[in-house]
Amino acid sequence: EGMIEIKFRTKELLECMGRLDQHLINLKESLQAARGSGDPGVVEALKVQIRSREKQLLPVYTQIATRFAELHDTSLRMASKGVIKEVVDWENSRSFFYKRLNRRVAEGSLVKVVRNAAGDQLSHKLAMDLIKKWFLDSKPTEVGESAWLDDADFFNWKDDPRNYEEQLQELRVEKILLQLSSIGESTSDLQALPQGLAGLLSKVEPSSRVQLVEELRKVLS
């Protein structure tokens, strides 16, 4: 009934009675006429009758309002209409939302990794779509969307970077290609490229530098 107190306050219920109950309508019309005639005794008597009628009707209108809310705003009704995915029992709510929060934090962490690999041009939504695609691609076709909803299954997949490292590397390559393409559009940038590469190599650890140089030689040969 807390919802009723918010959506249908007593004032609103009384106004509703005044529009729908013919007896109240007649009493209020009589009250207006009595005020015009200047008879205070009749006015007061009609006010008492109106308050009595409103008091009599209030429980009925409250019950109707409660039923109205049950048909529109309860969790079961919202679930049946697809507004929410499921109804969480109070007894299990702490555990449910703890797991859900952990899932959201883990997804956010992985989205950050994906966006770092791809560059700022990749939106949060697109990064999330990629993660979901990679996850589902790693599962049998018949499992489908149900696996994505399984938090434990998601954490097992997410906690093993081997499940998506190859895809991340592809994103890094695409990011570098995009950056190099923009350099290739400028003659002055191309002229500065060798010096820029030399500066980059000077900042790389010797062991990594040797490997990087070898990879560059393979590309240039």
C-alpha distance (Angstrom), angle and dihedral (degrees) to the residues before:
residue distance angle dihedral
E1 . . .
G2 3.79 . .
M3 3.80 88.2 .
I4 3.81 89.6 54.5
E5 3.79 91.2 53.9
I6 3.80 88.7 55.5
K7 3.79 101.1 41.2
F8 3.82 99.8 29.7
R9 3.78 110.9 32.3
T10 3.79 119.8 -175.3
K11 3.79 89.7 -101.4
E12 3.82 91.3 57.0
L13 3.81 91.5 46.7
L14 3.81 91.4 51.2
E15 3.80 90.4 49.6
C16 3.78 89.3 50.3
M17 3.81 90.8 52.0
G18 3.78 90.0 50.2
R19 3.79 90.3 56.3
L20 3.81 98.6 42.6
D21 3.80 110.0 30.2
Q22 3.79 110.0 81.8
H23 3.80 93.3 -160.2
L24 3.80 90.7 56.2
I25 3.79 90.5 45.6
N26 3.81 90.2 54.0
L27 3.81 92.5 46.6
K28 3.81 92.1 51.3
E29 3.79 91.3 48.2
S30 3.80 89.0 51.5
L31 3.81 89.4 48.5
Q32 3.78 91.1 54.5
A33 3.79 90.8 49.9
A34 3.82 91.9 47.5
R35 3.79 91.3 51.6
G36 3.78 88.6 52.6
S37 3.79 91.9 52.2
G38 3.80 91.7 49.5
D39 3.82 97.3 -127.3
P40 3.84 105.7 145.9
G41 3.80 93.7 -174.5
V42 3.79 93.3 57.6
V43 3.81 91.1 43.1
E44 3.80 92.5 54.6
A45 3.81 92.5 45.4
L46 3.81 91.1 52.1
K47 3.81 91.3 48.7
V48 3.79 89.4 53.9
Q49 3.81 90.7 50.2
I50 3.81 91.4 48.8
R51 3.81 92.7 50.4
S52 3.79 90.3 46.9
R53 3.80 91.8 50.7
E54 3.80 91.9 47.6
K55 3.80 90.8 49.5
Q56 3.80 89.6 50.0
L57 3.82 93.1 50.2
L58 3.81 99.4 40.0
P59 3.85 96.9 83.9
V60 3.81 90.3 49.4
Y61 3.80 93.6 49.6
T62 3.80 91.2 44.7
Q63 3.80 89.3 53.8
I64 3.80 90.8 49.2
A65 3.81 91.1 48.9
T66 3.80 90.4 49.3
R67 3.77 91.2 52.1
F68 3.79 90.3 47.4
A69 3.80 90.6 54.1
E70 3.79 91.2 47.4
L71 3.79 89.6 55.5
H72 3.80 93.6 49.6
D73 3.80 114.2 22.7
T74 3.80 109.9 31.3
S75 3.78 119.4 111.8
L76 3.80 92.6 -118.0
R77 3.78 91.5 52.6
M78 3.80 91.9 47.4
A79 3.81 90.5 49.5
S80 3.80 92.1 50.0
K81 3.81 89.4 52.5
G82 3.79 92.7 48.3
V83 3.80 94.1 -116.0
I84 3.81 89.1 124.2
K85 3.79 128.3 24.3
E86 3.78 99.1 -130.4
V87 3.78 145.5 -15.5
V88 3.80 116.0 -106.1
D89 3.79 117.0 -146.7
W90 3.78 113.6 -128.2
E91 3.81 91.4 -124.8
N92 3.81 91.3 57.7
S93 3.80 98.1 34.8
R94 3.82 97.4 98.2
S95 3.80 93.2 52.0
F96 3.80 92.7 41.2
F97 3.78 96.1 52.2
Y98 3.81 92.8 41.1
K99 3.80 89.2 57.3
R100 3.79 91.9 42.6
L101 3.81 91.6 51.4
N102 3.80 90.8 49.2
R103 3.78 88.8 50.8
R104 3.80 92.5 51.4
V105 3.81 91.7 47.9
A106 3.82 90.8 49.5
E107 3.80 91.6 48.1
G108 3.79 90.7 49.2
S109 3.79 91.0 50.6
L110 3.80 92.1 50.9
V111 3.81 91.8 45.2
K112 3.80 87.9 56.8
V113 3.82 90.5 52.5
V114 3.80 91.2 49.2
R115 3.79 93.4 48.2
N116 3.80 91.2 47.8
A117 3.79 88.5 53.9
A118 3.80 95.2 45.2
G119 3.78 101.1 36.0
D120 3.78 133.3 -119.2
Q121 3.80 92.7 -62.4
L122 3.81 88.8 77.6
S123 3.80 110.8 85.8
H124 3.79 124.7 -141.4
K125 3.80 90.8 -108.8
L126 3.80 94.1 50.6
A127 3.80 90.5 47.7
M128 3.80 89.5 51.6
D129 3.80 90.4 48.5
L130 3.81 89.9 52.8
I131 3.80 92.1 50.0
K132 3.78 91.1 51.2
K133 3.81 91.2 47.8
W134 3.81 92.7 49.8
F135 3.78 90.6 47.9
L136 3.80 94.8 49.4
D137 3.81 91.6 43.7
S138 3.79 88.0 59.2
K139 3.81 91.6 56.2
P140 3.80 131.4 73.6
T141 3.79 112.2 -89.7
E142 3.79 93.3 -119.4
V143 3.82 91.8 59.1
G144 3.79 92.6 63.9
E145 3.78 125.0 157.6
S146 3.81 94.2 -13.2
A147 3.80 90.5 75.9
W148 3.80 91.1 55.5
L149 3.80 89.8 56.8
D150 3.80 92.2 52.6
D151 3.81 105.9 95.8
A152 3.80 94.5 -165.3
D153 3.80 91.3 51.6
F154 3.79 90.8 49.1
F155 3.81 93.4 50.9
N156 3.81 91.7 48.8
W157 3.80 89.0 53.5
K158 3.79 96.4 41.7
D159 3.81 95.0 47.8
D160 3.81 91.4 60.0
P161 3.84 106.8 68.3
R162 3.79 90.1 -167.5
N163 3.79 86.7 77.4
Y164 3.80 92.3 69.0
E165 3.82 109.0 10.2
E166 3.80 91.9 103.3
Q167 3.80 91.2 53.8
L168 3.80 90.9 47.7
Q169 3.79 90.1 52.1
E170 3.80 90.1 52.5
L171 3.80 89.2 53.4
R172 3.80 90.9 50.3
V173 3.80 90.6 51.3
E174 3.80 91.0 50.0
K175 3.80 90.2 49.3
I176 3.81 92.9 51.5
L177 3.81 91.3 45.6
L178 3.78 89.6 53.2
Q179 3.79 91.4 50.1
L180 3.81 92.7 46.9
S181 3.79 90.9 47.4
S182 3.78 90.1 58.4
I183 3.82 89.2 50.0
G184 3.80 90.1 51.0
E185 3.78 90.5 59.0
S186 3.80 91.4 65.0
T187 3.83 122.8 63.6
S188 3.78 92.5 -157.9
D189 3.82 91.3 50.8
L190 3.81 90.2 50.5
Q191 3.80 90.5 52.0
A192 3.80 89.6 52.4
L193 3.82 93.3 47.4
P194 3.85 97.9 88.5
Q195 3.78 91.4 50.7
G196 3.78 89.9 46.6
L197 3.80 91.6 51.5
A198 3.79 90.2 48.8
G199 3.78 90.0 52.6
L200 3.79 90.5 48.7
L201 3.81 92.9 50.1
S202 3.79 91.1 50.1
K203 3.79 89.5 60.6
V204 3.80 95.2 48.9
E205 3.80 122.6 94.3
P206 3.83 111.0 -98.7
S207 3.80 94.4 -114.8
S208 3.79 92.3 49.1
R209 3.82 90.4 42.8
V210 3.79 92.4 59.0
Q211 3.78 91.6 49.6
L212 3.80 92.0 47.0
V213 3.80 92.5 49.7
E214 3.80 90.5 50.6
E215 3.78 91.0 51.2
L216 3.81 90.8 49.3
R217 3.79 90.8 50.4
K218 3.80 90.4 53.2
V219 3.78 90.2 52.4
L220 3.81 94.0 46.7
S221 3.80 97.0 43.1
